[in-house]
Structure formats: structure tokens, C-alpha cells
Amino acid sequence: MHQLQDALATIQVECKVAECEGTPCLFIILHSDESANNCCLKNQGVAIAETFNGH
């Protein structure tokens, strides 16, 4: 999680690592540029589930 936090810091995204129900979680503070955040995380090998509309 801290490596992901460092990667997001390179694109100036503020985030925090916290524990939620015993599991470390990464919380992005501002939701300003979701596509840049997702791209950065995907480049780090993170799988991101996105909304799917089956219609």
C-alpha cells in the first residue's frame, strides 16, 4: 500500500493508508482526476473494478 501511495504522490495525488476491518486500505483524499489516478494505479499492477452496465 505504501508503494501505491508513493506512486500516486508522483502525480501529486494525496492519499492515506489506513486499516479497515483488519485490512490495509488506500484512501484517495480528493476525487479530482479519477482517470489519472486509475492509470497510475493500473501501471503499478493494481486491478480496478469499474462500473459495468449490462444494457
PDB file of N, CA, C and O in Angstrom:
ATOM      1  N   MET A   1       0.810  -1.186   0.000  1.00  0.00           N
ATOM      2  CA  MET A   1       0.000   0.000   0.000  1.00  0.00           C
ATOM      3  C   MET A   1       0.863   1.264   0.000  1.00  0.00           C
ATOM      4  O   MET A   1       0.527   2.265  -0.634  1.00  0.00           O
ATOM      5  N   HIS A   2       1.978   1.193   0.724  1.00  0.00           N
ATOM      6  CA  HIS A   2       2.833   2.378   0.774  1.00  0.00           C
ATOM      7  C   HIS A   2       3.516   2.627  -0.576  1.00  0.00           C
ATOM      8  O   HIS A   2       3.787   3.776  -0.926  1.00  0.00           O
ATOM      9  N   GLN A   3       3.795   1.567  -1.330  1.00  0.00           N
ATOM     10  CA  GLN A   3       4.352   1.749  -2.671  1.00  0.00           C
ATOM     11  C   GLN A   3       3.325   2.429  -3.580  1.00  0.00           C
ATOM     12  O   GLN A   3       3.684   3.274  -4.400  1.00  0.00           O
ATOM     13  N   LEU A   4       2.051   2.063  -3.435  1.00  0.00           N
ATOM     14  CA  LEU A   4       0.995   2.698  -4.222  1.00  0.00           C
ATOM     15  C   LEU A   4       0.838   4.161  -3.821  1.00  0.00           C
ATOM     16  O   LEU A   4       0.638   5.028  -4.672  1.00  0.00           O
ATOM     17  N   GLN A   5       0.930   4.428  -2.528  1.00  0.00           N
ATOM     18  CA  GLN A   5       0.848   5.794  -2.039  1.00  0.00           C
ATOM     19  C   GLN A   5       1.990   6.627  -2.625  1.00  0.00           C
ATOM     20  O   GLN A   5       1.780   7.771  -3.027  1.00  0.00           O
ATOM     21  N   ASP A   6       3.189   6.061  -2.674  1.00  0.00           N
ATOM     22  CA  ASP A   6       4.335   6.763  -3.262  1.00  0.00           C
ATOM     23  C   ASP A   6       4.131   7.011  -4.757  1.00  0.00           C
ATOM     24  O   ASP A   6       4.474   8.079  -5.264  1.00  0.00           O
ATOM     25  N   ALA A   7       3.571   6.021  -5.462  1.00  0.00           N
ATOM     26  CA  ALA A   7       3.326   6.176  -6.897  1.00  0.00           C
ATOM     27  C   ALA A   7       2.333   7.302  -7.152  1.00  0.00           C
ATOM     28  O   ALA A   7       2.518   8.099  -8.072  1.00  0.00           O
ATOM     29  N   LEU A   8       1.282   7.370  -6.344  1.00  0.00           N
ATOM     30  CA  LEU A   8       0.303   8.443  -6.513  1.00  0.00           C
ATOM     31  C   LEU A   8       0.889   9.803  -6.148  1.00  0.00           C
ATOM     32  O   LEU A   8       0.490  10.823  -6.710  1.00  0.00           O
ATOM     33  N   ALA A   9       1.826   9.822  -5.217  1.00  0.00           N
ATOM     34  CA  ALA A   9       2.467  11.083  -4.840  1.00  0.00           C
ATOM     35  C   ALA A   9       3.248  11.672  -6.009  1.00  0.00           C
ATOM     36  O   ALA A   9       3.403  12.890  -6.102  1.00  0.00           O
ATOM     37  N   THR A  10       3.742  10.811  -6.904  1.00  0.00           N
ATOM     38  CA  THR A  10       4.491  11.308  -8.068  1.00  0.00           C
ATOM     39  C   THR A  10       3.610  12.118  -9.013  1.00  0.00           C
ATOM     40  O   THR A  10       4.104  12.956  -9.767  1.00  0.00           O
ATOM     41  N   ILE A  11       2.300  11.864  -8.970  1.00  0.00           N
ATOM     42  CA  ILE A  11       1.383  12.673  -9.793  1.00  0.00           C
ATOM     43  C   ILE A  11       0.571  13.621  -8.913  1.00  0.00           C
ATOM     44  O   ILE A  11      -0.485  14.110  -9.314  1.00  0.00           O
ATOM     45  N   GLN A  12       1.079  13.870  -7.716  1.00  0.00           N
ATOM     46  CA  GLN A  12       0.526  14.838  -6.765  1.00  0.00           C
ATOM     47  C   GLN A  12      -0.904  14.519  -6.342  1.00  0.00           C
ATOM     48  O   GLN A  12      -1.758  15.405  -6.286  1.00  0.00           O
ATOM     49  N   VAL A  13      -1.157  13.243  -6.046  1.00  0.00           N
ATOM     50  CA  VAL A  13      -2.448  12.807  -5.531  1.00  0.00           C
ATOM     51  C   VAL A  13      -2.268  12.502  -4.050  1.00  0.00           C
ATOM     52  O   VAL A  13      -1.457  11.656  -3.675  1.00  0.00           O
ATOM     53  N   GLU A  14      -3.035  13.200  -3.206  1.00  0.00           N
ATOM     54  CA  GLU A  14      -2.950  12.975  -1.773  1.00  0.00           C
ATOM     55  C   GLU A  14      -3.788  11.762  -1.387  1.00  0.00           C
ATOM     56  O   GLU A  14      -4.959  11.661  -1.753  1.00  0.00           O
ATOM     57  N   CYS A  15      -3.180  10.848  -0.650  1.00  0.00           N
ATOM     58  CA  CYS A  15      -3.896   9.664  -0.201  1.00  0.00           C
ATOM     59  C   CYS A  15      -3.347   9.217   1.142  1.00  0.00           C
ATOM     60  O   CYS A  15      -2.275   9.652   1.564  1.00  0.00           O
ATOM     61  N   LYS A  16      -4.078   8.359   1.798  1.00  0.00           N
ATOM     62  CA  LYS A  16      -3.704   7.839   3.113  1.00  0.00           C
ATOM     63  C   LYS A  16      -3.870   6.333   3.117  1.00  0.00           C
ATOM     64  O   LYS A  16      -4.778   5.793   2.486  1.00  0.00           O
ATOM     65  N   VAL A  17      -2.980   5.658   3.837  1.00  0.00           N
ATOM     66  CA  VAL A  17      -3.112   4.231   4.068  1.00  0.00           C
ATOM     67  C   VAL A  17      -3.673   4.072   5.472  1.00  0.00           C
ATOM     68  O   VAL A  17      -3.122   4.619   6.427  1.00  0.00           O
ATOM     69  N   ALA A  18      -4.752   3.335   5.603  1.00  0.00           N
ATOM     70  CA  ALA A  18      -5.385   3.096   6.901  1.00  0.00           C
ATOM     71  C   ALA A  18      -5.880   1.658   6.944  1.00  0.00           C
ATOM     72  O   ALA A  18      -6.057   1.011   5.911  1.00  0.00           O
ATOM     73  N   GLU A  19      -6.096   1.179   8.146  1.00  0.00           N
ATOM     74  CA  GLU A  19      -6.609  -0.169   8.316  1.00  0.00           C
ATOM     75  C   GLU A  19      -8.122  -0.111   8.466  1.00  0.00           C
ATOM     76  O   GLU A  19      -8.654   0.700   9.224  1.00  0.00           O
ATOM     77  N   CYS A  20      -8.804  -0.981   7.735  1.00  0.00           N
ATOM     78  CA  CYS A  20     -10.262  -1.057   7.803  1.00  0.00           C
ATOM     79  C   CYS A  20     -10.631  -2.521   8.008  1.00  0.00           C
ATOM     80  O   CYS A  20     -10.413  -3.347   7.122  1.00  0.00           O
ATOM     81  N   GLU A  21     -11.181  -2.838   9.153  1.00  0.00           N
ATOM     82  CA  GLU A  21     -11.558  -4.210   9.500  1.00  0.00           C
ATOM     83  C   GLU A  21     -10.384  -5.172   9.355  1.00  0.00           C
ATOM     84  O   GLU A  21     -10.543  -6.295   8.875  1.00  0.00           O
ATOM     85  N   GLY A  22      -9.205  -4.719   9.775  1.00  0.00           N
ATOM     86  CA  GLY A  22      -8.015  -5.561   9.764  1.00  0.00           C
ATOM     87  C   GLY A  22      -7.288  -5.635   8.435  1.00  0.00           C
ATOM     88  O   GLY A  22      -6.289  -6.344   8.321  1.00  0.00           O
ATOM     89  N   THR A  23      -7.763  -4.921   7.432  1.00  0.00           N
ATOM     90  CA  THR A  23      -7.152  -4.948   6.102  1.00  0.00           C
ATOM     91  C   THR A  23      -6.639  -3.555   5.747  1.00  0.00           C
ATOM     92  O   THR A  23      -7.366  -2.573   5.901  1.00  0.00           O
ATOM     93  N   PRO A  24      -5.389  -3.457   5.270  1.00  0.00           N
ATOM     94  CA  PRO A  24      -4.896  -2.137   4.864  1.00  0.00           C
ATOM     95  C   PRO A  24      -5.634  -1.659   3.614  1.00  0.00           C
ATOM     96  O   PRO A  24      -5.844  -2.418   2.668  1.00  0.00           O
ATOM     97  N   CYS A  25      -6.019  -0.388   3.635  1.00  0.00           N
ATOM     98  CA  CYS A  25      -6.757   0.212   2.525  1.00  0.00           C
ATOM     99  C   CYS A  25      -6.092   1.517   2.121  1.00  0.00           C
ATOM    100  O   CYS A  25      -5.480   2.199   2.944  1.00  0.00           O
ATOM    101  N   LEU A  26      -6.218   1.850   0.862  1.00  0.00           N
ATOM    102  CA  LEU A  26      -5.690   3.101   0.338  1.00  0.00           C
ATOM    103  C   LEU A  26      -6.869   4.024   0.055  1.00  0.00           C
ATOM    104  O   LEU A  26      -7.747   3.701  -0.746  1.00  0.00           O
ATOM    105  N   PHE A  27      -6.879   5.173   0.721  1.00  0.00           N
ATOM    106  CA  PHE A  27      -7.951   6.142   0.538  1.00  0.00           C
ATOM    107  C   PHE A  27      -7.409   7.350  -0.199  1.00  0.00           C
ATOM    108  O   PHE A  27      -6.437   7.965   0.237  1.00  0.00           O
ATOM    109  N   ILE A  28      -8.037   7.693  -1.320  1.00  0.00           N
ATOM    110  CA  ILE A  28      -7.658   8.882  -2.081  1.00  0.00           C
ATOM    111  C   ILE A  28      -8.473  10.040  -1.529  1.00  0.00           C
ATOM    112  O   ILE A  28      -9.701   9.980  -1.467  1.00  0.00           O
ATOM    113  N   ILE A  29      -7.765  11.108  -1.124  1.00  0.00           N
ATOM    114  CA  ILE A  29      -8.397  12.216  -0.418  1.00  0.00           C
ATOM    115  C   ILE A  29      -9.327  13.008  -1.336  1.00  0.00           C
ATOM    116  O   ILE A  29     -10.496  13.202  -1.001  1.00  0.00           O
ATOM    117  N   LEU A  30      -8.845  13.457  -2.457  1.00  0.00           N
ATOM    118  CA  LEU A  30      -9.664  14.231  -3.390  1.00  0.00           C
ATOM    119  C   LEU A  30      -9.953  13.403  -4.626  1.00  0.00           C
ATOM    120  O   LEU A  30      -9.071  12.702  -5.122  1.00  0.00           O
ATOM    121  N   HIS A  31     -11.152  13.471  -5.122  1.00  0.00           N
ATOM    122  CA  HIS A  31     -11.585  12.703  -6.279  1.00  0.00           C
ATOM    123  C   HIS A  31     -11.510  13.577  -7.529  1.00  0.00           C
ATOM    124  O   HIS A  31     -12.430  13.585  -8.347  1.00  0.00           O
ATOM    125  N   SER A  32     -10.397  14.317  -7.671  1.00  0.00           N
ATOM    126  CA  SER A  32     -10.320  15.330  -8.725  1.00  0.00           C
ATOM    127  C   SER A  32     -10.105  14.760 -10.127  1.00  0.00           C
ATOM    128  O   SER A  32     -10.752  15.213 -11.070  1.00  0.00           O
ATOM    129  N   ASP A  33      -9.231  13.797 -10.285  1.00  0.00           N
ATOM    130  CA  ASP A  33      -8.939  13.263 -11.622  1.00  0.00           C
ATOM    131  C   ASP A  33      -8.874  11.741 -11.560  1.00  0.00           C
ATOM    132  O   ASP A  33      -7.794  11.155 -11.496  1.00  0.00           O
ATOM    133  N   GLU A  34     -10.038  11.118 -11.579  1.00  0.00           N
ATOM    134  CA  GLU A  34     -10.128   9.672 -11.429  1.00  0.00           C
ATOM    135  C   GLU A  34      -9.368   8.926 -12.516  1.00  0.00           C
ATOM    136  O   GLU A  34      -8.757   7.897 -12.227  1.00  0.00           O
ATOM    137  N   SER A  35      -9.384   9.402 -13.744  1.00  0.00           N
ATOM    138  CA  SER A  35      -8.708   8.685 -14.827  1.00  0.00           C
ATOM    139  C   SER A  35      -7.195   8.679 -14.617  1.00  0.00           C
ATOM    140  O   SER A  35      -6.548   7.665 -14.879  1.00  0.00           O
ATOM    141  N   ALA A  36      -6.622   9.778 -14.154  1.00  0.00           N
ATOM    142  CA  ALA A  36      -5.175   9.819 -13.877  1.00  0.00           C
ATOM    143  C   ALA A  36      -4.826   8.899 -12.714  1.00  0.00           C
ATOM    144  O   ALA A  36      -3.818   8.193 -12.753  1.00  0.00           O
ATOM    145  N   ASN A  37      -5.665   8.910 -11.676  1.00  0.00           N
ATOM    146  CA  ASN A  37      -5.440   8.025 -10.527  1.00  0.00           C
ATOM    147  C   ASN A  37      -5.476   6.567 -10.961  1.00  0.00           C
ATOM    148  O   ASN A  37      -4.583   5.790 -10.622  1.00  0.00           O
ATOM    149  N   ASN A  38      -6.517   6.197 -11.717  1.00  0.00           N
ATOM    150  CA  ASN A  38      -6.657   4.810 -12.168  1.00  0.00           C
ATOM    151  C   ASN A  38      -5.506   4.389 -13.063  1.00  0.00           C
ATOM    152  O   ASN A  38      -5.000   3.274 -12.937  1.00  0.00           O
ATOM    153  N   CYS A  39      -5.091   5.258 -13.956  1.00  0.00           N
ATOM    154  CA  CYS A  39      -3.984   4.949 -14.856  1.00  0.00           C
ATOM    155  C   CYS A  39      -2.710   4.697 -14.062  1.00  0.00           C
ATOM    156  O   CYS A  39      -1.992   3.732 -14.326  1.00  0.00           O
ATOM    157  N   CYS A  40      -2.428   5.554 -13.100  1.00  0.00           N
ATOM    158  CA  CYS A  40      -1.239   5.400 -12.273  1.00  0.00           C
ATOM    159  C   CYS A  40      -1.270   4.081 -11.507  1.00  0.00           C
ATOM    160  O   CYS A  40      -0.275   3.357 -11.462  1.00  0.00           O
ATOM    161  N   LEU A  41      -2.416   3.773 -10.906  1.00  0.00           N
ATOM    162  CA  LEU A  41      -2.535   2.532 -10.144  1.00  0.00           C
ATOM    163  C   LEU A  41      -2.445   1.305 -11.045  1.00  0.00           C
ATOM    164  O   LEU A  41      -1.803   0.319 -10.684  1.00  0.00           O
ATOM    165  N   LYS A  42      -3.085   1.356 -12.215  1.00  0.00           N
ATOM    166  CA  LYS A  42      -3.011   0.228 -13.150  1.00  0.00           C
ATOM    167  C   LYS A  42      -1.577   0.004 -13.623  1.00  0.00           C
ATOM    168  O   LYS A  42      -1.169  -1.139 -13.830  1.00  0.00           O
ATOM    169  N   ASN A  43      -0.808   1.079 -13.798  1.00  0.00           N
ATOM    170  CA  ASN A  43       0.598   0.943 -14.182  1.00  0.00           C
ATOM    171  C   ASN A  43       1.419   0.277 -13.093  1.00  0.00           C
ATOM    172  O   ASN A  43       2.502  -0.241 -13.364  1.00  0.00           O
ATOM    173  N   GLN A  44       0.918   0.285 -11.867  1.00  0.00           N
ATOM    174  CA  GLN A  44       1.574  -0.387 -10.747  1.00  0.00           C
ATOM    175  C   GLN A  44       1.093  -1.829 -10.588  1.00  0.00           C
ATOM    176  O   GLN A  44       1.535  -2.537  -9.683  1.00  0.00           O
ATOM    177  N   GLY A  45       0.182  -2.266 -11.472  1.00  0.00           N
ATOM    178  CA  GLY A  45      -0.303  -3.645 -11.445  1.00  0.00           C
ATOM    179  C   GLY A  45      -1.564  -3.857 -10.629  1.00  0.00           C
ATOM    180  O   GLY A  45      -1.924  -4.996 -10.329  1.00  0.00           O
ATOM    181  N   VAL A  46      -2.242  -2.777 -10.267  1.00  0.00           N
ATOM    182  CA  VAL A  46      -3.469  -2.880  -9.474  1.00  0.00           C
ATOM    183  C   VAL A  46      -4.650  -3.178 -10.396  1.00  0.00           C
ATOM    184  O   VAL A  46      -4.822  -2.530 -11.428  1.00  0.00           O
ATOM    185  N   ALA A  47      -5.448  -4.149 -10.019  1.00  0.00           N
ATOM    186  CA  ALA A  47      -6.691  -4.429 -10.757  1.00  0.00           C
ATOM    187  C   ALA A  47      -7.774  -3.539 -10.184  1.00  0.00           C
ATOM    188  O   ALA A  47      -7.967  -3.497  -8.969  1.00  0.00           O
ATOM    189  N   ILE A  48      -8.477  -2.831 -11.040  1.00  0.00           N
ATOM    190  CA  ILE A  48      -9.517  -1.899 -10.605  1.00  0.00           C
ATOM    191  C   ILE A  48     -10.837  -2.320 -11.237  1.00  0.00           C
ATOM    192  O   ILE A  48     -10.956  -2.409 -12.459  1.00  0.00           O
ATOM    193  N   ALA A  49     -11.828  -2.577 -10.386  1.00  0.00           N
ATOM    194  CA  ALA A  49     -13.161  -2.919 -10.877  1.00  0.00           C
ATOM    195  C   ALA A  49     -13.876  -1.631 -11.229  1.00  0.00           C
ATOM    196  O   ALA A  49     -13.907  -0.691 -10.435  1.00  0.00           O
ATOM    197  N   GLU A  50     -14.444  -1.590 -12.407  1.00  0.00           N
ATOM    198  CA  GLU A  50     -15.161  -0.397 -12.840  1.00  0.00           C
ATOM    199  C   GLU A  50     -16.616  -0.750 -13.072  1.00  0.00           C
ATOM    200  O   GLU A  50     -16.958  -1.913 -13.289  1.00  0.00           O
ATOM    201  N   THR A  51     -17.469   0.262 -13.023  1.00  0.00           N
ATOM    202  CA  THR A  51     -18.902   0.070 -13.215  1.00  0.00           C
ATOM    203  C   THR A  51     -19.178  -0.522 -14.590  1.00  0.00           C
ATOM    204  O   THR A  51     -18.617  -0.080 -15.592  1.00  0.00           O
ATOM    205  N   PHE A  52     -20.041  -1.516 -14.626  1.00  0.00           N
ATOM    206  CA  PHE A  52     -20.412  -2.155 -15.876  1.00  0.00           C
ATOM    207  C   PHE A  52     -21.917  -2.092 -16.013  1.00  0.00           C
ATOM    208  O   PHE A  52     -22.644  -2.528 -15.121  1.00  0.00           O
ATOM    209  N   ASN A  53     -22.384  -1.558 -17.114  1.00  0.00           N
ATOM    210  CA  ASN A  53     -23.809  -1.504 -17.382  1.00  0.00           C
ATOM    211  C   ASN A  53     -24.117  -2.554 -18.446  1.00  0.00           C
ATOM    212  O   ASN A  53     -23.698  -2.416 -19.595  1.00  0.00           O
ATOM    213  N   GLY A  54     -24.833  -3.586 -18.074  1.00  0.00           N
ATOM    214  CA  GLY A  54     -25.100  -4.708 -18.980  1.00  0.00           C
ATOM    215  C   GLY A  54     -26.200  -4.464 -19.992  1.00  0.00           C
ATOM    216  O   GLY A  54     -26.588  -5.400 -20.690  1.00  0.00           O
ATOM    217  N   HIS A  55     -26.717  -3.264 -20.104  1.00  0.00           N
ATOM    218  CA  HIS A  55     -27.806  -2.977 -21.049  1.00  0.00           C
ATOM    219  C   HIS A  55     -27.281  -2.570 -22.386  1.00  0.00           C
ATOM    220  O   HIS A  55     -28.061  -2.293 -23.298  1.00  0.00           O
TER     221      HIS A  55
END
